[in-house]
């Protein structure tokens, strides 16, 4: 919670500072107009508006990213503290008293909404403190808060519909992905601009905080938040405790495939989430490939924006191979997060007492952990390979010069960071199992944010050196940095070994 609020404030202030350092001596209206009209820029980063204003630039540069961060935190927190806590049995005594489940759910949704409002207030305060207009900052902060509240309500709703936390989180994340993709399409295709009204990300963009500051689009968003929250609370009272509105069919024939061994079961339970993650990542990188020529041509013609991108840690965007290298580095974030989430699912199974009977059999915890790690490692490799293939397919469709081998090399180059996330997740599983997802995501998500902030804010060089992204070579535009990659893998192995020792020695959480 505190991390999300602090991140919202820091990124907003850093974007204002970056605008001043990049444009204080530049009066290039033609370049700004070209930026607003370029379809690749609009698709990837949203429609630019009021870029001559520091606040407008900050909203364009960080608005969608912060909305996604708050949305992901909100929906995952909602499924964790509602469906997750209920499934783990920690609500049993509470619900056995006079407090109905509707009241419990309503109070948790209210707390989540309050956190999102605090994050929006932090963005407002950071923009105003940095010198941006207060009116635009207020509209922007309100949009961020409502977007976060919307997806917190979505998470609370899916937690009532589905009987497991994994299914509820997966459905909510899918809804988020569809909404984000709809906004990207609406931004890039003028004929489909109306699609912005169908997604909370599009509605927040329509407010244009520093170009009119329109409050109208926030009204349907606020109404949708209220309707979803009320529906979630109402539905919670019409289902069984520890159950969902959707009940599994009882007459379905048993599906026994991959249930003959622990390793087979580890693979089986990884396949479905891997398919969902691969679909989302593949769609994004297919779009990245299709837009390669448009993006590189724009940055070649407008070196000021190429310099600005380099200050934010996105150098080399002027060529197709450099463009691919830069955006492949971002692949480490979903790949590492996937590994962390899968290990968090193992920790949740332990907390939910679903492993107790298994460990009563001749199956050691070391064996189970090894099998899970093997399945997750395989899933990570598949995920980044799908991204490489999708990027290559997109560039081929657009006529860009990027070979299949180069695309796969760029995608596989991020594997050391993903393995760092895997090692950090195992370390947390062994010693702090309630923080597996957070600690496991830290090398990728935290490392990337640290590098961006260090590059944008002029922090000392040693700060950027703490991020693994600093030591990642720009493949395929450059040769792989094998010493750094091998060192990251070695650190991942040591963290995994330490976590395995802790996992074997500590008591089961039952």
Beta strands, then each sheet from edge to edge (+ up, - down):
end
